[in-house]
Amino acid sequence: MNTDMSTLLITGASRGVGRALALRCARSGCYSKIILNGGSDAAALEETSRLVSSAGDLLCLPALGDVGDLAFVESLRRRFGPLDVLVNNAAVCWTGLLTEMKPEEWDSLLRTNLTSLYNTCHTFVPDMVSASSGKILNISSVWGLSGASCEVAYSASKGAVNAFTRALARELAPSHIRVNALALGIVDTRMNAHLSDAEMDEIRDQIPAGYILSPEEAADAAFRLLEMPEYFNGEVVRLDGCWT
């Protein structure tokens, strides 16, 4: 087992890409402790924890709570100690005209998609700086690069995640801490459950690769980015099958 990078926190790990990445990391033998965060679905988080615990020889620790709340994130640091690897995956989407979006919906989306990055990095980066080592991966979206109609808030939040990634990488590179982002295209997760079969078929037809990304393939890409050498830093990597 790799003991150099042994403690990992994945936010938004109840299902989808977060769950798939937790399983990929557990099977790798690279981690002795994986902390799984989920926002509100206790049953889904418990199922992820069960799967991860059975996938590898490691300690799996579920932590239900809102990473948009700094006090909650600080409680994770007190409970579980420093991190070697942080994956910011928690995100929500809102679809519709911007003029129809309520202020509280805007605030809630930004809290989950962007403020959570401030909370986790503000809390856990000091330990990484002290150790002169660490890896941070932010799961972003291609809509943060190009923007999407009827997903203005989501696009804005992910564009900010990309800028956050590049800026923090410059700030932390002298401390040998890597900060990268994976900008995903459409993934077959519950976030896209509002789309009809016809809409999914139409999107699939637009993707030159010919299929919609699975959570497992996205997780494999994320895992590979975590294993890149130190010089690979400050990158926002697009994974969308040549869609955008």
C-alpha positions as CSV (number, residue, x, y, z in Angstrom):
1,M,0.0,0.0,0.0
2,N,1.2,3.5,-0.8
3,T,1.5,5.2,2.5
4,D,2.6,8.6,1.1
5,M,-0.8,9.6,0.0
6,S,-3.1,7.6,2.3
7,T,-5.9,9.8,3.4
8,L,-8.6,10.9,0.9
9,L,-11.8,13.0,1.2
10,I,-14.3,12.9,-1.7
11,T,-17.3,15.3,-1.4
12,G,-20.5,14.4,-3.1
13,A,-19.7,10.7,-2.9
14,S,-23.2,9.3,-2.3
15,R,-23.6,8.3,-6.0
16,G,-22.5,9.0,-9.5
17,V,-19.0,10.1,-10.2
18,G,-18.2,10.5,-6.5
19,R,-19.2,6.9,-5.7
20,A,-17.4,5.5,-8.8
21,L,-14.2,7.4,-7.9
22,A,-14.3,6.2,-4.3
23,L,-14.5,2.6,-5.5
24,R,-11.7,3.2,-8.0
25,C,-9.5,4.6,-5.3
26,A,-10.4,1.8,-2.9
27,R,-9.4,-0.9,-5.4
28,S,-6.1,0.8,-6.2
29,G,-4.6,0.0,-2.8
30,C,-3.2,3.6,-2.6
31,Y,-5.3,4.7,0.3
32,S,-5.6,3.5,3.9
33,K,-8.5,5.9,4.8
34,I,-11.2,7.3,2.5
35,I,-13.7,9.8,3.9
36,L,-16.9,9.9,2.0
37,N,-19.1,13.0,2.2
38,G,-22.7,13.2,1.1
39,G,-25.1,16.0,1.4
40,S,-28.5,14.6,2.5
41,D,-29.2,11.1,1.3
42,A,-28.0,9.0,4.2
43,A,-29.1,5.7,2.6
44,A,-27.1,6.4,-0.6
45,L,-24.0,7.4,1.4
46,E,-24.3,4.3,3.5
47,E,-24.5,2.1,0.4
48,T,-21.4,3.8,-1.0
49,S,-19.6,3.2,2.2
50,R,-20.5,-0.5,2.2
51,L,-19.3,-0.9,-1.4
52,V,-16.0,1.0,-0.7
53,S,-15.4,-1.0,2.5
54,S,-15.7,-4.3,0.6
55,A,-13.6,-3.1,-2.3
56,G,-10.3,-2.7,-0.5
57,D,-8.3,-3.1,2.7
58,L,-8.9,0.4,4.1
59,L,-10.9,2.4,6.6
60,C,-14.0,4.0,5.1
61,L,-15.6,6.8,7.0
62,P,-19.0,8.3,5.9
63,A,-19.7,11.9,6.8
64,L,-23.2,13.2,6.0
65,G,-23.4,17.0,5.9
66,D,-23.3,20.1,3.8
67,V,-19.8,21.1,2.6
68,G,-21.2,24.5,1.8
69,D,-21.2,25.0,5.5
70,L,-17.7,26.0,6.8
71,A,-18.5,24.8,10.4
72,F,-19.3,21.3,9.1
73,V,-16.1,21.1,7.1
74,E,-14.1,22.3,10.1
75,S,-15.7,19.5,12.1
76,L,-14.4,17.0,9.5
77,R,-10.9,18.2,10.2
78,R,-11.4,17.8,13.9
79,R,-12.8,14.3,13.5
80,F,-10.5,12.9,10.8
81,G,-7.4,14.9,10.8
82,P,-5.3,16.1,7.9
83,L,-5.8,15.0,4.3
84,D,-3.3,13.9,1.7
85,V,-5.8,14.1,-1.2
86,L,-9.0,16.2,-1.6
87,V,-11.5,15.7,-4.3
88,N,-14.2,18.4,-4.6
89,N,-17.0,16.7,-6.4
90,A,-20.2,17.9,-4.7
91,A,-22.4,19.8,-7.1
92,V,-26.0,20.5,-8.0
93,C,-27.6,21.8,-11.2
94,W,-30.5,24.1,-12.0
95,T,-32.1,24.1,-15.4
96,G,-34.3,27.0,-16.7
97,L,-34.2,30.6,-17.7
98,L,-32.0,32.8,-15.5
99,T,-34.9,35.2,-15.1
100,E,-37.0,32.5,-13.5
101,M,-34.3,31.5,-11.0
102,K,-35.1,32.6,-7.5
103,P,-32.3,34.4,-5.5
104,E,-32.4,31.6,-2.9
105,E,-31.9,29.0,-5.7
106,W,-28.9,30.9,-7.0
107,D,-27.4,31.2,-3.5
108,S,-27.9,27.5,-2.8
109,L,-26.3,26.4,-6.1
110,L,-23.2,28.6,-5.5
111,R,-22.9,27.4,-1.9
112,T,-22.7,23.8,-3.1
113,N,-20.7,24.2,-6.3
114,L,-18.3,27.0,-5.3
115,T,-18.3,28.0,-1.7
116,S,-17.7,24.3,-0.8
117,L,-14.3,24.6,-2.5
118,Y,-13.4,27.6,-0.3
119,N,-14.5,25.7,2.7
120,T,-12.5,22.5,2.1
121,C,-9.4,24.2,0.8
122,H,-9.5,26.9,3.6
123,T,-9.7,24.1,6.2
124,F,-7.4,21.4,4.8
125,V,-4.7,23.3,2.8
126,P,-2.8,24.5,5.9
127,D,-2.0,20.9,6.7
128,M,-0.8,20.2,3.2
129,V,1.4,23.3,3.3
130,S,3.0,22.1,6.5
131,A,3.6,18.7,5.0
132,S,4.9,20.3,1.7
133,S,2.7,17.7,-0.1
134,G,-0.9,17.3,-1.3
135,K,-3.3,16.8,-4.2
136,I,-6.5,18.6,-4.9
137,L,-8.8,17.7,-7.8
138,N,-11.9,19.7,-8.5
139,I,-14.6,18.1,-10.6
140,S,-15.8,20.7,-13.1
141,S,-17.8,20.8,-16.3
142,V,-17.3,21.8,-19.9
143,W,-20.1,24.3,-19.4
144,G,-17.6,26.2,-17.2
145,L,-15.5,26.6,-20.3
146,S,-18.2,27.5,-22.9
147,G,-21.4,28.1,-21.1
148,A,-24.8,26.5,-21.6
149,S,-28.2,28.1,-22.3
150,C,-30.7,27.5,-19.5
151,E,-27.8,26.5,-17.2
152,V,-26.4,30.0,-16.5
153,A,-25.9,29.6,-12.8
154,Y,-24.3,26.1,-13.2
155,S,-22.0,27.4,-16.0
156,A,-21.0,30.4,-13.9
157,S,-20.2,28.3,-10.9
158,K,-18.1,25.8,-12.9
159,G,-16.3,28.7,-14.7
160,A,-15.4,30.0,-11.2
161,V,-14.2,26.5,-10.2
162,N,-11.9,26.5,-13.2
163,A,-10.5,29.9,-12.3
164,F,-10.2,28.9,-8.7
165,T,-8.2,25.8,-9.7
166,R,-5.7,27.7,-11.9
167,A,-5.2,30.5,-9.3
168,L,-4.9,28.2,-6.3
169,A,-2.4,26.0,-8.2
170,R,-0.1,29.0,-8.7
171,E,-0.5,29.8,-5.0
172,L,0.3,26.3,-3.8
173,A,2.8,25.0,-6.3
174,P,5.8,26.3,-4.3
175,S,4.5,24.0,-1.5
176,H,4.5,21.0,-3.8
177,I,0.7,20.9,-3.8
178,R,-1.1,20.0,-7.0
179,V,-4.4,21.6,-7.9
180,N,-6.2,20.4,-11.1
181,A,-9.7,20.2,-12.4
182,L,-11.5,17.7,-14.6
183,A,-14.1,19.4,-16.8
184,L,-16.6,16.7,-17.7
185,G,-19.1,16.6,-20.5
186,I,-22.5,14.9,-19.9
187,V,-22.3,11.9,-17.6
188,D,-25.0,9.3,-17.1
189,T,-25.9,10.3,-13.5
190,R,-29.0,11.4,-11.6
191,M,-28.1,15.0,-12.3
192,N,-29.3,14.4,-15.8
193,A,-32.4,12.5,-14.8
194,H,-34.6,15.4,-15.8
195,L,-33.7,14.8,-19.5
196,S,-36.1,12.6,-21.5
197,D,-34.9,9.6,-23.5
198,A,-35.4,11.7,-26.7
199,E,-33.2,14.5,-25.3
200,M,-30.5,12.1,-24.2
201,D,-30.6,10.5,-27.7
202,E,-30.2,13.9,-29.3
203,I,-27.2,14.8,-27.1
204,R,-25.7,11.4,-27.9
205,D,-26.0,12.2,-31.6
206,Q,-24.1,15.4,-31.0
207,I,-21.1,13.7,-29.4
208,P,-18.4,12.6,-31.9
209,A,-17.4,9.8,-29.6
210,G,-20.9,8.3,-30.0
211,Y,-21.8,7.7,-26.4
212,I,-22.5,9.4,-23.1
213,L,-19.8,9.2,-20.5
214,S,-20.3,6.6,-17.7
215,P,-19.5,7.5,-14.0
216,E,-16.8,4.7,-14.1
217,E,-15.0,6.2,-17.1
218,A,-15.1,9.6,-15.5
219,A,-13.8,8.2,-12.3
220,D,-10.9,6.4,-14.1
221,A,-9.9,9.7,-15.6
222,A,-10.0,11.5,-12.3
223,F,-7.9,8.7,-10.7
224,R,-5.3,9.0,-13.4
225,L,-5.1,12.8,-12.9
226,L,-4.5,12.2,-9.2
227,E,-1.5,10.0,-10.2
228,M,0.1,12.5,-12.5
229,P,3.5,13.9,-11.6
230,E,3.9,17.0,-9.6
231,Y,4.8,19.1,-12.7
232,F,1.2,18.5,-13.9
233,N,-0.4,21.4,-12.1
234,G,-3.0,24.1,-12.6
235,E,-4.7,22.2,-15.5
236,V,-8.4,22.1,-16.4
237,V,-8.7,18.9,-18.4
238,R,-11.7,18.5,-20.7
239,L,-13.3,15.0,-21.0
240,D,-16.3,15.2,-23.2
241,G,-15.8,12.9,-26.2
242,C,-15.1,16.0,-28.5
243,W,-18.6,17.3,-27.7
244,T,-17.8,20.9,-27.1
